[in-house]
Amino acid sequence: MSFTNRISQALHDEHGATVALMERLEQLIARGRRSGPPNISDSTVARLLSDLSAGVEAEVERHFSFEEDHLFPYLAAMGDIGIGAHLTSEHQAMRPLGARVATIARAAVAKGFTPVEWEEFTKLGQELGDCMLAHVQKEEMALLPIIEENMDAETEERLYHEYVEKA
C-alpha cells in the first residue's frame, strides 16, 4: 500500500517493520516451545533480542506518543474521538508489555535466559505480538486512511516535520 500523505506513509512503513519484528519474535517463541530457550550466541537470536530491546521500547513509544499527542487530537477536532480513544487504550495495554519484553530481551543478550525468564518472555512476547499485530491492522484499515483522506497539506507538513525530527 502506498499513501500520498507522508505521515500515513511513515506510519505505514513503521507498521511493516513492526510486523516483521513480531513475526521474528513469534518464530523464536515457536522454536523455543520445541527446544527450550534459544542459544544467545546464535547471531540471529542475538540480533532479534537486540532489535526487540531497542525497537519495541523506543520506536513504539515514539510512534504511540506521536499518534496520541498529534493525530488523535487532530481527529477529535474533526469530530472523530472514537478511534483515538480506542487506539489509546490499546497503546496503554501494550506499553508495559513492550517495556517488559524489551527488558528481558536486553538482559538475555548479556547472560542468556533462565527458565523463569524464558517462560515470562514467551508468555509476554506472544501476548505483545498478538496485540501488536491486531493493533497495526486496525491502524492500517482505519487510522491511516482517515489521515490520508482528511489532513490538509499544511497540517501534514507541520506534523511530518515534527515526527521525523524526533526520529
Secondary structure, 3 states (H helix, E strand, C coil): CCCCCHHHHHHHHHHHHHHHHHHHHHHHHHHHHHHCCCCCCCHHHHHHHHHHHHHHHHHHHHHHHHHHHHHHHHHHHCCCCHHHHHHHHHHHHHHHHHHHHHHHHHHHHHHCCCHHHHHHHHHHHHHHHHHHHHHHHHHHHHHHHHHHHHCCHHHHHHHHHHHHHCC
